[in-house]
C-alpha cells in the first residue's frame, strides 16, 4: 500500500511560516546527518533579517527559457536567505550535448570550503556522475536531486535524496480527471529522448492502461525535441502548426498532455483557439505556458501564487474557441508551481538537515519544507518502487499536488485523496 505524506502543520503555523519565513521542523535528532556538525551559533545576518549558519547552499537549475519556474524558486530561496549563503548556477540549455559542462558546473560547487548542500533541479543527465565526483571530494556535502532525468535507482545511488513527481499516481489521476471533465480521448505528445526515461515511459504506460479503464481513446503524437537541432523555436513552431490538425482529427473532447515545458505554451495557445482539454502540465504550474499563451503580464503578481492563479483563471475562463466553447472547466494546473516549490523546498529541507532540525530521508520533513512555499496545497506521495525488482527505495520519493481546474465549481479535484488501484504500480 502507498504511504501517504502526512501534513503536520496546522493552519496557524502555516500563517506564521508565510509571515516570518521560518519553518517549524522536527526536533534535532541524535542521529548524525551529513553536514550537521556546523554550529548554529556561527551565524551571519541574512537578507530577511534571520540568522543563518556559516555555510553555503548551492542550487543549480535550467535557464529561464527552458525551466523558468525551477529558476524562480531558486531565486526565491536566495532572496530569503541572502546571496552570501545561497549560490546559484545554470546548466546549459542543450545539456544533452554539453554533458561535461553540466557535470563540471555541479562539481565546481564542491570547491567552496563552506559548501554543505548542492541541489540540482531538474537533475538532468550528468547529475549522477557529478554527485559521485562531489562525494569523492567532499562526502560531507548533501547531494539532492529534484526531478531526476536519469534512472531513479541510478541517481538514488549517488544522491542523498531524490524527489520526483509521482509519475505512477499522476498517470492514473490525469486520465481520471480528464474523464470526469468529459474528455473522450487522450493525446500524449513527446519524443524519443523523453520516452527513454523510465519515469516517462512508465507514466505513458499507466495513462494508456487508465484510458482502458475509463473507456477513453488513447493516442500518441511525436513532436521535435527542443534540445535537437531545431531548438526551442522549431519545436514550438511544430506544435503551433499541428494542433489545428490534431483537433480536427481527435475532436474538441480530446485532452492533451506534453512531456516538455517548451511545448506547453504553444499547445495551450492553440487549444484556446481550436478546442480541447488540458488537465495539467508535465511539471505543473499556473506559470507554465499560461502567461505566454494568454498574453498576461504577471510582473505585479510575481511570487504571489494566489494572485497569479486568480489572474490566470480569470483569463482562461474568458477565452472561447473559434466554435464558441469557453475555456471554463477545461484547463488545469497545480495551484503552486511544482518547479518553483521543488527548487525552494528542497533547499529549505537541506538547510533544516544541516541545522540538525530534520533528517534527510524523512518524508514528513520534506513535505513540511515544501509547504513553506505552497502553504495551501495538499500533497501526497510514496517511496519509489522499482517495477522490475519490486525493491522500494528509502531515499527516492515520488510526490504530487492536488489538481486545480480553472472555472470548475469545485476547483480542486481531490486528487490527493484518491486511492490508486494497486495494479498500476506494476504497469511498465
KAWOVEN-V564088 format. One record per residue. N is the residue number from 1. RES is the residue in three letters. PSI is psi as a letter, one per 20 degrees, with the letter a starting at -180 (none if undefined). Layout:
n={N,N}
res={RES,RES}
psi={PSI,PSI}
This chain:
n={1,2,3,4,5,6,7,8,9,10,11,12,13,14,15,16,17,18,19,20,21,22,23,24,25,26,27,28,29,30,31,32,33,34,35,36,37,38,39,40,41,42,43,44,45,46,47,48,49,50,51,52,53,54,55,56,57,58,59,60,61,62,63,64,65,66,67,68,69,70,71,72,73,74,75,76,77,78,79,80,81,82,83,84,85,86,87,88,89,90,91,92,93,94,95,96,97,98,99,100,101,102,103,104,105,106,107,108,109,110,111,112,113,114,115,116,117,118,119,120,121,122,123,124,125,126,127,128,129,130,131,132,133,134,135,136,137,138,139,140,141,142,143,144,145,146,147,148,149,150,151,152,153,154,155,156,157,158,159,160,161,162,163,164,165,166,167,168,169,170,171,172,173,174,175,176,177,178,179,180,181,182,183,184,185,186,187,188,189,190,191,192,193,194,195,196,197,198,199,200,201,202,203,204,205,206,207,208,209,210,211,212,213,214,215,216,217,218,219,220,221,222,223,224,225,226,227,228,229,230,231,232,233,234,235,236,237,238,239,240,241,242,243,244,245,246,247,248,249,250,251,252,253,254,255,256,257,258,259,260,261,262,263,264,265,266,267,268,269,270,271,272,273,274,275,276,277,278,279,280,281,282,283,284,285,286,287,288,289,290,291,292,293,294,295,296,297,298,299,300,301,302,303,304,305,306,307,308,309,310,311,312,313,314,315,316,317,318,319,320,321,322,323,324,325,326,327,328,329,330,331,332,333,334,335,336,337,338,339,340,341,342,343,344,345,346,347,348,349,350,351,352,353,354,355,356,357,358,359,360,361,362,363,364,365,366,367,368,369,370,371,372,373,374,375,376,377,378,379,380,381,382,383,384,385,386,387,388,389,390,391,392,393,394,395,396,397,398,399,400,401,402,403,404,405,406,407,408,409,410,411,412,413,414,415,416,417,418,419,420,421,422,423,424,425,426,427,428}
res={UNK,UNK,UNK,UNK,UNK,UNK,UNK,UNK,UNK,UNK,UNK,UNK,UNK,UNK,UNK,UNK,UNK,UNK,UNK,UNK,UNK,UNK,UNK,UNK,UNK,UNK,UNK,UNK,UNK,UNK,UNK,UNK,UNK,UNK,UNK,UNK,UNK,UNK,UNK,UNK,UNK,UNK,UNK,UNK,UNK,UNK,UNK,UNK,UNK,UNK,UNK,UNK,UNK,UNK,UNK,UNK,UNK,UNK,UNK,UNK,UNK,UNK,UNK,UNK,UNK,UNK,UNK,UNK,UNK,UNK,UNK,UNK,UNK,UNK,UNK,UNK,UNK,UNK,UNK,UNK,UNK,UNK,UNK,UNK,UNK,UNK,UNK,UNK,UNK,UNK,UNK,UNK,UNK,UNK,UNK,UNK,UNK,UNK,UNK,UNK,UNK,UNK,UNK,UNK,UNK,UNK,UNK,UNK,UNK,UNK,UNK,UNK,UNK,UNK,UNK,UNK,UNK,UNK,UNK,UNK,UNK,UNK,UNK,UNK,UNK,UNK,UNK,UNK,UNK,UNK,UNK,UNK,UNK,UNK,UNK,UNK,UNK,UNK,UNK,UNK,UNK,UNK,UNK,UNK,UNK,UNK,UNK,UNK,UNK,UNK,UNK,UNK,UNK,UNK,UNK,UNK,UNK,UNK,UNK,UNK,UNK,UNK,UNK,UNK,UNK,UNK,UNK,UNK,UNK,UNK,UNK,UNK,UNK,UNK,UNK,UNK,UNK,UNK,UNK,UNK,UNK,UNK,UNK,UNK,UNK,UNK,UNK,UNK,UNK,UNK,UNK,UNK,UNK,UNK,UNK,UNK,UNK,UNK,UNK,UNK,UNK,UNK,UNK,UNK,UNK,UNK,UNK,UNK,UNK,UNK,UNK,UNK,UNK,UNK,UNK,UNK,UNK,UNK,UNK,UNK,UNK,UNK,UNK,UNK,UNK,UNK,UNK,UNK,UNK,UNK,UNK,UNK,UNK,UNK,UNK,UNK,UNK,UNK,UNK,UNK,UNK,UNK,UNK,UNK,UNK,UNK,UNK,UNK,UNK,UNK,UNK,UNK,UNK,UNK,UNK,UNK,UNK,UNK,UNK,UNK,UNK,UNK,UNK,UNK,UNK,UNK,UNK,UNK,UNK,UNK,UNK,UNK,UNK,UNK,UNK,UNK,UNK,UNK,UNK,UNK,UNK,UNK,UNK,UNK,UNK,UNK,UNK,UNK,UNK,UNK,UNK,UNK,UNK,UNK,UNK,UNK,UNK,UNK,UNK,UNK,UNK,UNK,UNK,UNK,UNK,UNK,UNK,UNK,UNK,UNK,UNK,UNK,UNK,UNK,UNK,UNK,UNK,UNK,UNK,UNK,UNK,UNK,UNK,UNK,UNK,UNK,UNK,UNK,UNK,UNK,UNK,UNK,UNK,UNK,UNK,UNK,UNK,UNK,UNK,UNK,UNK,UNK,UNK,UNK,UNK,UNK,UNK,UNK,UNK,UNK,UNK,UNK,UNK,UNK,UNK,UNK,UNK,UNK,UNK,UNK,UNK,UNK,UNK,UNK,UNK,UNK,UNK,UNK,UNK,UNK,UNK,UNK,UNK,UNK,UNK,UNK,UNK,UNK,UNK,UNK,UNK,UNK,UNK,UNK,UNK,UNK,UNK,UNK,UNK,UNK,UNK,UNK,UNK,UNK,UNK,UNK,UNK,UNK,UNK,UNK,UNK,UNK,UNK,UNK,UNK,UNK,UNK,UNK,UNK,UNK,UNK,UNK,UNK,UNK,UNK,UNK,UNK,UNK,UNK,UNK,UNK,UNK,UNK,UNK,UNK,UNK,UNK,UNK}
psi={q,p,o,q,p,p,o,i,p,r,h,h,h,h,h,h,g,h,h,i,j,q,q,n,r,q,q,q,q,i,p,q,q,p,j,j,i,p,p,i,i,n,q,r,p,r,h,j,i,r,q,q,q,m,r,q,p,q,p,p,r,r,r,h,h,g,m,g,h,g,g,h,g,g,h,g,h,h,h,g,i,q,h,h,g,p,p,q,r,p,r,q,g,m,h,h,i,l,g,h,g,g,g,h,g,g,h,h,h,i,i,o,i,i,p,i,q,p,p,o,o,q,n,r,p,i,g,g,g,g,h,g,h,g,h,h,g,n,i,i,p,p,o,p,p,p,m,p,i,r,p,h,h,g,h,h,i,h,q,h,p,p,p,q,q,n,h,g,g,h,h,g,h,g,g,g,g,g,g,h,i,j,q,i,q,p,o,p,p,a,r,h,g,h,i,i,p,g,g,h,h,h,g,h,h,g,g,g,h,h,h,g,h,j,l,q,q,p,q,p,q,p,r,q,p,i,j,a,h,h,a,g,g,h,g,h,h,g,g,h,h,h,g,h,h,g,h,h,g,i,r,i,j,q,q,q,p,q,i,p,g,h,i,g,g,h,g,g,g,h,h,h,g,i,q,r,q,o,g,q,r,g,n,q,q,i,i,n,h,g,g,g,h,i,k,q,o,k,h,h,j,p,i,n,h,g,h,g,g,g,g,g,g,g,g,g,i,i,q,q,r,h,j,j,p,q,i,p,j,i,p,r,a,q,h,p,p,g,g,g,h,g,g,g,g,h,h,g,g,g,g,h,g,h,i,j,i,r,q,h,k,o,h,h,h,g,g,g,h,h,h,h,j,m,h,j,q,p,q,r,a,r,q,p,p,p,h,g,h,j,p,p,q,i,j,o,q,p,q,q,q,q,p,o,o,p,i,p,g,i,f,q,i,k,h,i,j,p,o,p,p,h,h,i,i,j,p,none}
